[in-house]
Amino acid sequence: MKRLTLVLTLVLITAVAFSIKITMTSGGVGKELEVLKKQIQMFNQIYPDIKVEIIPMPDSSTQRHDLYVTYFAAKQPDPVVLMLDVIWPAEFAPFLEDLTKYKDYFALDRFLPGTVKSVTVNGKIVAIPWFTDAGLLYYRKDLLKKYGYDHPPRTWSELVEMAQKISKAEGIEGFVWQGAKYEGLVCDFMEYLWSFGGDVLDDNGKVVIDKGDAAVKALQFMKDLIYKYKISPEGVTTYMEEDARRLFQNGKAVFMRNWPYAWSLLNSPDSPVRGKVGVTVLPMGPGGRHAATLGGWVLGINKYASKEQKDAAIKLIRFLTSYHQELYKAVNAGQNPTRKYVYQDSSLEKAAPFMVKLFNVFINALPRPRVANYTDVSDIIQRYVHAVLTNQMDPQTAVKKMAKELRWTLGQ
């Protein structure tokens, strides 16, 4: 008996000695955190010796970015696995593990090309695509039908007309979106700008936001949604994704701009708008163009982590980005897969038909300015767009000042 006890004790000590703990950052928007916890449980059934501690991050990607800057500046080994916005790899590449030699291990040839491009910096793979995003228009299909509309708005003008009529009759808001001063505002602004025929930079990286009048008209339209057409509440200037989603899900708005994650929540069993929501591409502007901002998140590894932690992190990331886990995440969290063939899975089409129907929207979504100092560019855009939305500056002045500051920041 004593011998058996000794053997069991040695086995336990050995197991503990060979176990490894890693930390991973995660957002909490929608069902994201809840689903990740379940995925970690599934991961531990395969790798019981790897303990994963989740570190919840703020909903604001701007705040998350600032936390990462702090972590990297301190050269801390934790967090080990980092959930990164698709726009950050170029900036954070010096602090991320080079995963180029694991390209085949992760089967990156089976991922959407655009997502792989987003994690490639100077020819090196510095992260692995996890889920992709594109801005979408959600609408109350029951209310559109009630007021005689047989299709969602194809143009911004149609959206204004429908939103005014229905919101006034129903006593609810017409259109909610992300207007707070954070990264989400940049995403929204870019969609208006592109749909009005403008851009921030040209293909050569030169500032062109003040060339022509597209930016001024786009900003004026955003402002008019609040103060002239009165289909968006003044409070929209404080809204992030979840603020807009909660209001829309409670039946208090006709239209909403948001990301794919909202779908599963809007159709959850206890949702007041379950079965009443449609989703489509964002409307065209005067430029005659539908436009959606490319979003999404990728998984990188802290280069300051230990070799053992990095090895464990590689296994975790491979698991989370596998075919079945991307399908599980898409069905349960409403976040779009980065693997191409998942879109052909019948269970995805059943759970989130819009992901299949609007596949071209996701693969053709447009990236925000691709510059190494993107954070500085984003901050400039946020400040001037928000100043217009809060009546602190007129669109013409904002665009002029924005262009001047962008050129100075980018050395032009």
C-alpha positions in Angstrom: 0.0 0.0 0.0 2.8 2.4 0.9 4.6 1.5 -2.4 1.4 2.3 -4.3 1.0 5.6 -2.5 4.6 6.5 -3.3 4.1 5.7 -7.0 0.9 7.8 -7.2 2.7 10.7 -5.5 5.6 10.5 -7.9 3.2 10.4 -10.9 1.4 13.5 -9.5 4.7 15.3 -9.0 5.8 14.4 -12.5 2.5 15.6 -14.0 2.8 18.9 -12.2 6.4 19.3 -13.2 5.6 18.9 -16.9 2.5 21.1 -16.8 2.7 24.6 -18.2 0.6 27.7 -17.6 0.0 30.4 -20.3 -2.1 33.5 -20.3 -4.2 34.8 -23.2 -6.0 38.1 -23.7 -9.6 38.2 -24.9 -12.3 40.6 -25.6 -15.8 40.3 -24.1 -18.0 41.7 -26.9 -21.2 39.6 -27.3 -20.6 35.9 -26.6 -16.9 36.1 -27.4 -15.6 35.5 -23.9 -18.2 32.9 -23.1 -17.4 30.9 -26.2 -13.6 31.1 -25.7 -14.0 29.6 -22.2 -15.8 26.6 -23.7 -13.1 26.3 -26.4 -10.4 26.3 -23.7 -12.3 23.4 -21.9 -12.2 21.5 -25.2 -8.6 22.3 -25.7 -7.8 20.9 -22.2 -9.4 17.6 -23.1 -6.6 17.2 -25.7 -3.8 19.0 -23.7 -4.6 18.6 -20.0 -1.0 19.6 -19.2 -1.5 23.2 -20.5 -3.4 25.5 -18.3 -4.8 28.6 -20.0 -5.7 31.7 -18.0 -7.8 34.2 -19.9 -7.2 37.9 -19.3 -10.3 39.9 -20.2 -9.6 43.1 -22.1 -11.7 46.3 -22.4 -14.3 46.4 -25.2 -12.6 49.5 -26.6 -9.8 48.4 -29.0 -8.1 51.8 -28.3 -7.8 50.9 -24.6 -6.6 47.4 -25.4 -3.9 48.8 -27.7 -2.7 51.1 -24.9 -2.5 48.1 -22.5 -0.4 46.2 -25.0 2.0 49.1 -25.4 2.5 49.0 -21.6 3.1 45.2 -21.6 5.7 45.3 -24.4 7.5 48.4 -23.0 8.0 46.4 -19.8 9.2 43.3 -21.8 6.9 41.2 -19.7 6.5 37.5 -20.6 2.7 37.8 -19.9 0.3 37.8 -21.6 1.7 35.0 -23.7 -1.0 34.8 -26.4 -2.3 38.2 -27.6 -5.6 38.9 -29.3 -4.6 41.6 -31.8 -6.7 43.9 -33.9 -6.1 43.2 -37.6 -4.5 46.7 -37.9 -1.8 46.2 -35.2 0.6 43.5 -36.6 2.9 46.0 -38.4 3.2 48.1 -35.2 3.7 45.3 -32.8 5.8 43.0 -35.0 9.1 43.7 -33.1 7.5 42.3 -30.0 5.8 39.2 -31.6 7.3 35.7 -32.2 8.1 35.0 -35.8 5.8 32.2 -36.8 6.9 31.9 -40.5 8.4 28.4 -40.1 5.0 27.2 -38.8 3.2 28.3 -41.9 2.4 24.7 -42.9 1.7 23.6 -39.3 -1.1 26.2 -39.3 -2.1 25.4 -42.9 -2.2 29.0 -43.8 -2.8 28.2 -47.5 -6.4 27.3 -46.4 -7.1 30.7 -45.0 -8.6 33.7 -46.8 -5.7 35.4 -48.6 -6.5 38.8 -47.2 -6.3 37.6 -43.6 -2.9 36.1 -44.2 -1.7 39.3 -45.8 -2.8 41.2 -42.7 -0.4 39.1 -40.4 2.5 39.3 -42.8 5.0 42.0 -42.0 8.2 42.4 -44.1 7.7 38.8 -45.4 7.3 37.3 -41.9 4.2 35.7 -40.4 3.8 37.4 -37.0 0.3 36.2 -36.0 -2.4 33.8 -37.1 -5.8 35.0 -38.4 -8.6 34.1 -35.9 -11.8 35.7 -37.2 -12.6 38.3 -39.8 -15.1 41.1 -39.8 -16.8 43.6 -42.1 -19.3 46.4 -41.3 -22.9 45.4 -42.0 -26.3 46.9 -41.9 -28.9 45.3 -39.6 -32.5 46.1 -40.1 -35.9 45.3 -38.7 -37.4 43.3 -41.6 -40.8 43.1 -39.8 -41.0 46.9 -39.6 -39.9 47.5 -43.2 -42.6 45.1 -44.3 -45.2 46.8 -42.1 -44.5 50.1 -43.8 -44.5 48.8 -47.3 -40.8 48.4 -48.1 -40.0 45.2 -49.9 -36.2 45.5 -49.6 -33.6 47.1 -47.3 -32.1 50.5 -48.3 -29.7 50.4 -51.2 -28.5 54.0 -50.7 -28.0 56.3 -47.8 -30.8 58.4 -49.1 -33.2 55.5 -48.9 -32.0 54.7 -45.4 -32.8 58.2 -44.3 -36.3 58.1 -45.8 -37.2 54.7 -44.3 -35.7 55.6 -40.9 -37.6 58.9 -40.7 -40.9 57.3 -41.6 -40.7 54.2 -39.4 -39.0 55.7 -36.4 -41.5 58.5 -36.2 -44.5 56.1 -36.5 -43.0 53.6 -34.0 -41.6 56.1 -31.5 -38.1 54.6 -31.7 -34.6 55.6 -33.1 -34.0 55.4 -36.8 -30.3 54.4 -37.1 -27.7 53.6 -34.4 -23.9 53.2 -35.0 -20.6 53.7 -33.4 -19.9 57.4 -32.8 -17.7 57.5 -29.7 -14.1 58.7 -29.9 -12.3 55.4 -30.3 -11.2 53.0 -33.1 -14.8 52.0 -33.9 -15.5 55.6 -35.1 -12.7 55.3 -37.6 -14.2 52.1 -39.0 -17.6 53.8 -39.4 -16.1 57.0 -40.9 -14.1 55.1 -43.5 -17.3 53.4 -44.7 -19.0 56.7 -45.2 -15.9 58.2 -46.8 -15.5 55.3 -49.3 -19.2 55.3 -50.2 -19.0 59.0 -51.0 -16.0 58.3 -53.3 -13.1 59.4 -51.1 -10.2 57.9 -49.2 -7.6 58.9 -46.6 -4.5 57.7 -48.6 -4.0 56.8 -52.2 -2.2 53.6 -53.4 1.1 55.3 -52.9 0.4 56.2 -49.3 -0.1 59.9 -50.0 -2.7 61.8 -48.1 -5.7 62.5 -50.3 -8.5 63.0 -47.8 -8.7 66.7 -48.8 -8.7 66.1 -52.5 -12.2 66.8 -53.8 -15.2 67.2 -51.6 -16.0 63.5 -50.7 -14.7 63.8 -47.1 -16.5 67.0 -46.4 -19.8 65.6 -47.7 -19.3 62.3 -45.8 -18.7 64.2 -42.6 -21.6 66.5 -43.2 -23.9 63.5 -43.8 -22.8 61.8 -40.6 -23.6 65.0 -38.7 -26.9 65.4 -40.5 -27.9 61.9 -39.4 -28.0 63.4 -35.9 -29.0 67.0 -36.2 -30.8 67.4 -39.6 -32.5 64.1 -40.3 -32.7 63.3 -36.6 -32.7 59.6 -37.2 -29.7 59.0 -34.9 -29.8 60.2 -31.3 -27.3 62.7 -30.1 -26.1 60.0 -27.7 -24.7 58.1 -30.6 -21.5 60.2 -30.2 -20.9 58.1 -27.1 -21.9 54.7 -28.5 -19.5 51.7 -29.1 -20.6 48.4 -30.5 -22.4 47.0 -27.5 -24.3 50.3 -26.9 -25.7 50.2 -30.4 -26.4 46.5 -30.2 -28.3 46.6 -26.9 -30.5 49.5 -28.1 -31.3 47.7 -31.4 -31.8 44.3 -29.7 -34.3 45.9 -27.3 -36.4 47.0 -30.3 -35.5 50.6 -29.9 -34.1 51.2 -33.4 -34.9 50.5 -37.1 -31.4 50.2 -38.4 -28.0 49.5 -36.9 -24.4 49.4 -38.3 -22.4 46.7 -36.5 -20.1 43.7 -37.0 -21.2 40.0 -37.6 -21.0 39.1 -33.9 -24.3 40.8 -33.2 -26.3 38.2 -35.2 -26.2 35.4 -32.7 -27.2 37.8 -29.9 -30.0 39.3 -31.8 -31.4 35.8 -32.5 -30.8 34.4 -29.0 -33.9 32.8 -27.3 -34.5 35.7 -25.0 -34.0 38.4 -27.7 -37.0 40.8 -28.2 -36.2 41.0 -31.9 -35.5 37.3 -32.5 -36.6 36.4 -36.1 -37.3 40.0 -36.9 -33.9 41.0 -38.1 -32.3 41.1 -41.5 -28.7 41.9 -42.4 -27.3 43.3 -45.6 -24.4 45.3 -47.1 -24.1 48.9 -46.0 -25.8 51.4 -48.4 -24.2 53.1 -51.3 -23.3 56.8 -51.2 -23.3 59.4 -54.0 -20.1 57.7 -55.2 -22.2 54.7 -56.2 -20.2 52.3 -54.0 -21.0 49.9 -51.2 -18.2 49.8 -48.7 -17.4 47.9 -45.6 -14.4 48.3 -43.3 -12.2 45.2 -42.9 -12.1 44.2 -39.3 -11.1 41.1 -37.4 -8.6 39.8 -34.9 -5.5 37.7 -35.0 -3.5 35.7 -32.4 0.1 36.5 -31.8 2.7 35.2 -29.3 4.7 37.4 -27.0 8.4 37.1 -27.9 9.4 37.6 -24.3 7.6 34.4 -23.1 9.7 31.3 -22.3 10.3 28.6 -24.9 7.9 26.3 -23.0 5.2 28.9 -23.0 5.7 29.6 -26.7 5.4 25.9 -27.5 2.2 25.7 -25.6 0.9 28.9 -27.2 1.5 27.4 -30.7 -0.6 24.4 -29.8 -3.4 26.6 -28.4 -3.5 28.9 -31.5 -3.5 25.9 -33.9 -6.4 24.5 -32.0 -8.4 27.8 -31.9 -7.9 28.4 -35.6 -8.6 24.8 -36.7 -11.6 24.1 -39.0 -13.9 22.8 -36.4 -13.1 25.5 -33.8 -13.6 28.3 -36.4 -16.9 26.7 -37.3 -17.8 26.5 -33.6 -16.9 30.1 -33.0 -18.9 31.3 -36.1 -22.0 29.4 -35.1 -21.9 30.3 -31.4 -20.2 33.7 -31.3 -21.3 35.0 -34.7 -17.7 35.8 -35.7 -16.6 35.1 -39.3 -14.1 32.3 -40.0 -10.8 33.0 -41.6 -10.6 29.5 -43.1 -12.1 29.4 -46.6 -13.8 26.1 -46.6 -15.8 26.7 -43.4 -18.0 29.0 -45.5 -19.1 25.9 -47.4 -20.3 24.0 -44.2 -24.0 23.5 -44.1 -24.2 24.1 -40.3 -22.8 27.6 -40.8 -25.3 28.4 -43.5 -28.1 27.2 -41.1 -26.9 29.2 -38.1 -25.7 32.4 -39.8 -27.0 32.4 -43.5 -25.8 35.9 -44.0 -22.1 34.8 -43.6 -22.6 32.6 -46.7 -24.8 35.0 -48.6 -22.6 38.0 -48.0 -19.3 36.1 -48.4 -18.2 38.6 -51.1 -18.6 41.5 -48.6 -16.2 39.9 -46.2 -13.5 39.0 -48.8 -13.8 42.4 -50.4 -13.9 44.5 -47.2 -11.5 47.5 -47.4 -8.6 48.0 -45.0 -7.9 51.0 -43.0 -4.7 53.0 -43.8 -1.8 50.6 -44.0 0.9 52.5 -42.2 3.3 51.4 -39.4 2.3 54.3 -37.2 -1.4 53.6 -37.7 -2.3 54.5 -34.1 -1.2 58.1 -34.7 -3.3 58.2 -37.9 -6.3 56.7 -36.1 -6.0 59.2 -33.3 -6.1 62.1 -35.8 -9.1 60.8 -37.6 -11.0 60.1 -34.3 -10.4 63.6 -33.0 -11.6 65.5 -36.0 -14.5 63.3 -36.9 -15.8 63.4 -33.3 -15.3 67.2 -33.2 -17.7 67.5 -36.2 -20.2 65.1 -34.6 -20.3 67.0 -31.4 -20.6 70.4 -33.1 -17.2 71.6 -32.1 -16.0 72.0 -35.7 -17.5 72.3 -39.2 -16.7 69.6 -41.7 -14.6 71.8 -44.0 -12.3 73.0 -41.2 -12.1 69.4 -39.9 -11.0 67.9 -43.2 -8.5 70.7 -43.8 -6.9 70.4 -40.4 -7.0 66.6 -40.5 -5.2 66.5 -43.8 -2.5 68.9 -42.6 -1.9 66.8 -39.4 -1.9 63.5 -41.3 0.8 64.9 -43.7 2.9 66.1 -40.9 2.6 62.7 -39.1 3.4 60.7 -42.2 6.3 63.0 -43.2 4.6 64.4 -46.3 
